[in-house]
Amino acid sequence: MLEIRPTCENCNTSLPNESKDAMICTFECTFCKDCVDTVLYNVCPNCEGGFTKRPTRPSHLLEKYPVSTKVIYKPVDQDTFKELLERLRDTNPRER
């Protein structure tokens, strides 16, 4: 089951369950749409995969399956990420 993490890993922007700006990779690394589009260019700095819109947990299930309160805040080191981005930016995530 998805954790539904509460913030962007890069900029720490709040991404509540109902956020339309939450993006995740296949390992649930969570970033805001702005960071995915303007910093990461659809390349996950952790697993090298791409991103998709995070689903919203139905409100009637939140009590039984609450969203995560665990904040993962580790801003992307642009110097380290630059090489990875140059290598993968123009490669379709399904072909990485």
N, C-alpha and C positions, 0 to 999 in steps of 0.2 A: 504494500500500500504506500502511496506517495506520502512523504512527510509534510508537504506544503510548507516549506521554509519561509520565515517571516520577512526576510530582507535580501537585498542584492548583495552578493559576495564582494563585488567590486566597490560600489559607492555607498552601501549600507542604506539605500532607500527602502522605505517600508513597502512590503509587498503582501498585503493581507490576502486572505483566501479569495476574496472577490476581485482582486486586482486583474485588470486586463493587460497589464504591462509585465507580468511575470513570465519569464522564459526558463525552460529547463533543458538540460542535455539528458542523455540516456542514463547517467548516473545521478540525476537529480541536482546537479550543480545548478544553482539558481541565480539568475541575473535579471536586471530590469531590461526592458526592450531597448531603452536608450543606450545602455552599455553594450548590449549585443550588437546593435546597429552601428555605433560610432566609435567604440573602443575595441571590441572583440571581432567584429566583422564576421559573425557567425562561426567563430572558431573557439571552442571551449579551451581555456588555458590549462585545465586539469586533465582532460581526456582526449583532446583534439577533435572531438565530435562536433556536430552542429546542434542548433537549438530549435525547439518547438514551443508553442504557446503552452503554458502550464494549465491543466484543467482546474476547474473550481469544484471543491467538494460541496455536494448538496447540503444546504443549511439544515435539513432535518437529520443529517447524519453527523453533524459537528459535535454533538454531545457524546455520542458513542465513539466517534473517531476524531478527536480534536486535532487541530493543526499543530505543527511543531512550534515551540518557543525557542528552539536552539538557533542562535544567530551565528552564522559563519561569515566572518568579515575578514577577508584577506585580499586587499586591493592588488590588482595585477601589476607586477613589476614590468613596466613597459620595455626596459632594456632586455630583459630575459624573454619576454613575449614576442619581441620584434622578429626574431629569427623564425620562430614557429609560425607566426602570422605570414611572413613572406613565403614560407614553404607551402602553407595550406590555404591561404585566403581565396585563391581561385580554383580550388578543388572542391567539387561537390561533396558534402559530408558523407553521402552514401558510397563514395569512392575513396575515402581516406583510409 
